[in-house]
């Protein structure tokens, strides 16, 4: 009977496999050079992929690119959120002067702006 190799590489999909018992399982490792967090937005997008596009999620996981993909998406969403909030604050007159005059009004306005910005990010980036 033929001896099974401990490690094999599938050229068709570029994935390495290791022998465990009688089965080959994918040898998945996180890239060591990327220690960025996936954050809130990355976790939300991962949950969305689990429901809406499990094939893409499996592909990213098996090729070891999931962490990089989610970390990049998280950074993009954070930057977009920051920009939207800044633009809305300028458009609606939420300034440091308002903060000095009425902190409560400033907090309410900023909370409203942040919530609306999050909805935009969810529609534009997370659920697409």
N, C-alpha and C positions, 0 to 999 in steps of 0.2 A: 504494500500500500504506500502511496506517496506521502511524504512528509509535508505538512503545511508550513509555509514560510511565516515567520513571526510578524513581519511587516510587508505590506504590499502597497503599491501606488497605482491608482487608476488614472491613466492619462486622459480619459474621456472627460472627467470632471475635476481633475487636479487634486483629489483628496487622497491622503495617506490613511491606511487602515492598519490596525493591530489585531493580532489573533488573541481572542479571549475564549478559552475553552474550545469549542468547535466553530465559533462564529467570528467573523471580522467586523469590528466596529470602527467608526471613524476616529482618527487620532486628532482630536480638536484641542488646540492650545490658544490661549489669549496672546495677542502680540505683547511682548514685554516692553516695547518702546512707547506704548500709549497708555498712560495712566490717568487720562482725563475722565471725569465722571460723566455718566450718561444723564444724570439729573432728572428733573421733573418732566421735561418735555420728551426726553429720550424714553423714559419709562412709559409715558402715555402713548407714544408712537409704537413702542413694542407691544403694548396691550392691543392697540388697534391692529397691528399686523397679525397677532395671534387670531383675531376674529376675522379680519377681512382678507388677508393675504398670507396664509400659513406657508405657501410654497416659497415666497420670497424670504420669509423669516427662516425657514429651514435651510435655504440656500446660503443665506448670510451666516447662519450659525455653522454650517458644515464647512464653509470656506474660511472661517475664522475672521470674517469681516463685520460681524454684527456690532461689536463694541465700537469700532471706528465709525461705522455708519450712524449709530445712535449718538455717539459723542459729537460728531459733526452736526447732526440735526439739532441737538440740544444747544450748541453754540449759535447756530443760525437762528433758532427760535428766540434765544435770549437777546441777541443783537436786534432782531426785528421787534421784539416786545419793547426794548428800551427806546428804540427809534419812534415807535408808534406812540408810546406814552409821552415822550418829549414833544412830539408834534401836536398831540391833543392838548397838552398843558398849554402850549403857546396859543393854540387856536381858541381855547376856552378861557384864557386869562387866569390860569391857576399859577400864581407867581409867589415869590418869596414875600412880597408885600401882603398878599392875601394871608399867607401863613402867619405873619406878624400881627395882622389885624384880627383874624379869627381862625385859630387853629382848627376848631371843629369844622368849619366850612371847608378849609383846605383839605382836611383828612377825608371828608365826605366826597369832595370833588376828585381827589386822587384815587380813592377807592373805586369810584365809578369809572374813571378813566382806565385804571388797571384791569378791571373786570371786562370792559369792552375790548381792550387790547388783547386780553387772553382769548376771548371769543374769536377775534380775527385770526390770531395765531393758530388756534385749533382748526379753524376752517381752511386756512391757507397752507399750513405745514403739517400739522399732526394727522388730520384725517384726509390726506390726499396721497 
